[in-house]
Amino acid sequence: MTGVVVDPVDGVLRIQLDRPARKNALDVAAIATIVDALESASTDDALRAIRIGSTGDDFCAGADWVATNSSGGGTRPRTGSIQRRTPLQAHRLIQLLVEVQLPVVCAVRGWAAGLGCQLALAADFTVAASDATFWAPFARRGFTPDSGSTWVLPRLVGVARRVVAVGRWVGGARTVTVTFAVGAGSGRGAAGAGPAPSAATMPSMVAALRPAVMIRVFWAG
């Protein structure tokens, strides 16, 4: 049990974060599952889109450092273990989301913090409920920003320096006017009642586009 459900349906790869008791925080096994799914999807001609959603009240509380720092056998990992693994795990996950040649739709409700926030930012379309809260907590926690946040966030929003530098959070109700939906066609915005209606139909909508149209919309710059 990795806490992630991967299910290809009608041309859409559905990735569901399913650890509500941990606010869908991603441990090593969960990250590996998503990485494997994205790598397979990149060469699967039957797929036309990717949807990332979650179970419970929150999208993703970031990396599960409690689980990461425990081997399960009572012996803690040696010093520097997280630093050595991060480039091949959290960083690799965001890199794949940005590079995969399929449109990615992300449905966010509740908290999207740390790695969870970067998942939402790396998607081509992010549908945020009015209760969604995006937070890059690194500065307030004494961490160097990771999981691509120093690149993904500045390329999208004008308030990026303040969000990263001082650890401010941004709510879903403000995304349209403040951050994630800046500019026409940005693909990011807030849904009044919740992400389910728009996020449920958007992957099928973009999957139905002709390949030439998809390339023009998502990768023509």
C-alpha positions as CSV (number, residue, x, y, z in Angstrom):
1,M,0.0,0.0,0.0
2,T,1.8,3.2,-1.2
3,G,-1.0,5.7,-0.6
4,V,-1.3,6.4,-4.3
5,V,-3.9,4.9,-6.7
6,V,-3.0,4.9,-10.4
7,D,-5.7,4.1,-12.9
8,P,-5.8,4.7,-16.6
9,V,-9.4,5.3,-17.8
10,D,-10.5,6.3,-21.3
11,G,-7.2,7.8,-22.3
12,V,-6.7,9.6,-19.0
13,L,-4.1,8.5,-16.4
14,R,-5.7,9.2,-13.0
15,I,-3.3,9.5,-10.1
16,Q,-5.1,9.8,-6.8
17,L,-3.2,10.7,-3.6
18,D,-4.8,8.4,-1.0
19,R,-3.4,9.0,2.5
20,P,-6.0,11.2,4.1
21,A,-4.9,10.3,7.6
22,R,-1.5,12.0,6.8
23,K,-3.1,14.8,4.7
24,N,-1.8,12.9,1.6
25,A,1.8,13.6,2.5
26,L,4.1,11.7,0.2
27,D,6.6,9.2,1.5
28,V,9.3,7.5,-0.4
29,A,7.0,4.7,-1.7
30,A,4.3,7.2,-2.8
31,I,6.8,9.3,-4.7
32,A,8.3,6.3,-6.4
33,T,4.8,5.1,-7.5
34,I,4.0,8.5,-9.1
35,V,7.5,8.7,-10.8
36,D,7.0,5.2,-12.2
37,A,3.5,6.1,-13.5
38,L,4.7,9.2,-15.2
39,E,7.7,7.5,-16.8
40,S,5.3,4.8,-18.2
41,A,2.8,7.4,-19.3
42,S,5.4,9.2,-21.3
43,T,5.6,6.4,-23.8
44,D,2.0,5.1,-23.6
45,D,0.3,6.0,-26.9
46,A,-3.1,5.1,-25.4
47,L,-3.0,8.0,-23.0
48,R,-4.0,11.6,-23.9
49,A,-4.0,13.4,-20.5
50,I,-3.0,13.0,-16.8
51,R,-5.2,13.9,-13.9
52,I,-3.8,14.3,-10.3
53,G,-6.4,14.4,-7.5
54,S,-6.7,13.5,-3.8
55,T,-8.8,11.8,-1.2
56,G,-10.0,13.7,1.9
57,D,-10.0,17.4,2.8
58,D,-6.5,18.3,1.7
59,F,-4.6,17.8,-1.5
60,C,-1.1,17.2,-0.2
61,A,0.8,18.3,2.9
62,G,4.2,17.8,1.1
63,A,6.9,15.2,1.7
64,D,6.3,12.9,4.7
65,W,9.5,13.6,6.6
66,V,8.4,11.5,9.6
67,A,8.1,8.4,7.4
68,T,11.3,9.3,5.5
69,N,13.3,9.5,8.6
70,S,12.2,6.1,9.9
71,S,13.4,2.9,8.4
72,G,10.7,0.9,10.2
73,G,13.3,-1.2,11.9
74,G,14.3,1.3,14.6
75,T,17.5,2.4,12.9
76,R,17.5,6.0,11.6
77,P,19.0,6.7,8.2
78,R,22.5,8.1,8.3
79,T,23.3,11.8,8.1
80,G,22.6,13.3,4.7
81,S,20.2,10.7,3.6
82,I,17.4,13.1,2.7
83,Q,19.8,15.4,0.7
84,R,21.1,12.4,-1.3
85,R,17.6,11.1,-2.1
86,T,15.8,14.4,-2.8
87,P,17.3,14.9,-6.4
88,L,16.1,11.4,-7.4
89,Q,12.7,11.6,-5.7
90,A,11.0,14.9,-5.1
91,H,13.0,16.7,-7.8
92,R,12.6,13.9,-10.3
93,L,8.8,14.0,-9.7
94,I,8.5,17.7,-10.6
95,Q,10.9,17.3,-13.5
96,L,8.7,14.6,-15.0
97,L,5.5,16.6,-14.5
98,V,7.0,19.5,-16.4
99,E,8.5,17.5,-19.2
100,V,5.9,14.8,-19.9
101,Q,4.4,15.3,-23.3
102,L,0.8,15.0,-22.0
103,P,-1.4,17.7,-20.6
104,V,-1.6,17.5,-16.8
105,V,-4.7,18.5,-14.8
106,C,-4.4,18.9,-11.1
107,A,-7.4,19.2,-8.7
108,V,-6.7,21.0,-5.4
109,R,-8.8,21.4,-2.3
110,G,-7.5,22.2,1.2
111,W,-3.8,22.4,1.8
112,A,-1.2,22.1,-0.9
113,A,2.1,22.6,0.9
114,G,5.7,22.1,0.0
115,L,6.0,19.3,-2.5
116,G,2.2,19.3,-2.8
117,C,2.3,23.0,-3.8
118,Q,4.9,22.2,-6.4
119,L,2.7,19.4,-7.8
120,A,-0.1,21.9,-8.4
121,L,2.3,24.5,-9.9
122,A,3.9,22.0,-12.3
123,A,0.6,21.0,-13.9
124,D,-0.6,22.5,-17.1
125,F,-4.0,23.1,-15.6
126,T,-4.7,23.5,-11.8
127,V,-8.3,23.7,-10.7
128,A,-8.4,25.1,-7.1
129,A,-11.4,25.0,-4.8
130,S,-12.1,28.2,-2.9
131,D,-10.7,26.6,0.3
132,A,-7.5,25.6,-1.4
133,T,-4.3,27.0,0.3
134,F,-1.0,27.0,-1.5
135,W,2.1,27.3,0.8
136,A,5.8,27.1,0.2
137,P,6.9,26.7,3.9
138,F,10.6,26.3,3.4
139,A,11.8,29.6,4.8
140,R,9.7,29.3,7.9
141,R,10.9,25.8,8.5
142,G,14.6,26.7,7.9
143,F,14.9,24.6,4.7
144,T,16.4,25.5,1.4
145,P,13.4,25.6,-1.1
146,D,13.4,22.3,-3.0
147,S,11.2,20.2,-5.4
148,G,11.7,22.8,-8.1
149,S,10.0,25.7,-6.2
150,T,12.7,28.3,-7.0
151,W,12.0,27.7,-10.8
152,V,8.4,26.6,-11.0
153,L,6.9,29.3,-8.9
154,P,8.8,32.4,-10.3
155,R,7.9,31.4,-13.9
156,L,4.2,31.5,-13.0
157,V,3.5,34.3,-10.5
158,G,4.5,37.8,-9.8
159,V,4.4,37.4,-6.0
160,A,6.8,34.5,-6.2
161,R,9.7,36.1,-4.4
162,R,7.5,37.0,-1.4
163,V,5.9,33.6,-1.3
164,V,9.2,31.8,-1.3
165,A,11.3,34.3,0.7
166,V,8.9,34.8,3.6
167,G,6.9,31.6,3.5
168,R,3.5,33.2,2.8
169,W,0.5,31.0,1.9
170,V,-1.9,31.9,-0.8
171,G,-5.6,30.8,-0.6
172,G,-7.6,29.4,-3.5
173,A,-10.2,32.2,-3.3
174,R,-7.4,34.7,-4.2
175,T,-5.7,32.8,-7.0
176,V,-7.7,34.3,-9.8
177,T,-6.8,37.9,-8.9
178,V,-3.5,37.4,-7.2
179,T,-1.4,34.6,-8.6
180,F,-2.2,31.4,-10.3
181,A,-4.6,32.6,-13.0
182,V,-2.6,35.7,-13.9
183,G,-2.8,36.2,-17.7
184,A,-5.3,34.9,-20.2
185,G,-5.1,31.2,-20.9
186,S,-2.9,30.5,-17.9
187,G,-4.9,27.4,-17.2
188,R,-5.0,28.1,-13.4
189,G,-8.0,29.3,-11.5
190,A,-10.4,28.9,-8.6
191,A,-13.7,26.9,-8.7
192,G,-16.3,28.3,-6.4
193,A,-17.8,25.1,-4.9
194,G,-14.9,22.8,-5.3
195,P,-12.6,21.3,-7.8
196,A,-14.5,18.1,-8.6
197,P,-16.8,19.3,-11.4
198,S,-14.2,21.1,-13.5
199,A,-11.3,18.8,-12.6
200,A,-13.4,15.8,-13.5
201,T,-14.3,16.9,-17.0
202,M,-11.1,18.9,-18.0
203,P,-8.8,15.8,-18.5
204,S,-11.3,14.3,-20.9
205,M,-11.7,17.6,-22.7
206,V,-8.0,18.1,-23.3
207,A,-7.6,14.4,-24.1
208,A,-10.1,14.8,-27.0
209,L,-8.0,17.6,-28.6
210,R,-6.2,16.8,-31.8
211,P,-2.5,16.2,-31.3
212,A,-1.5,19.3,-33.3
213,V,-3.9,21.5,-31.2
214,M,-2.5,20.0,-28.0
215,I,1.1,20.8,-29.0
216,R,0.1,24.3,-30.0
217,V,-1.7,25.0,-26.7
218,F,0.7,23.4,-24.3
219,W,4.2,23.5,-25.8
220,A,4.3,26.2,-28.4
221,G,5.6,28.7,-25.8
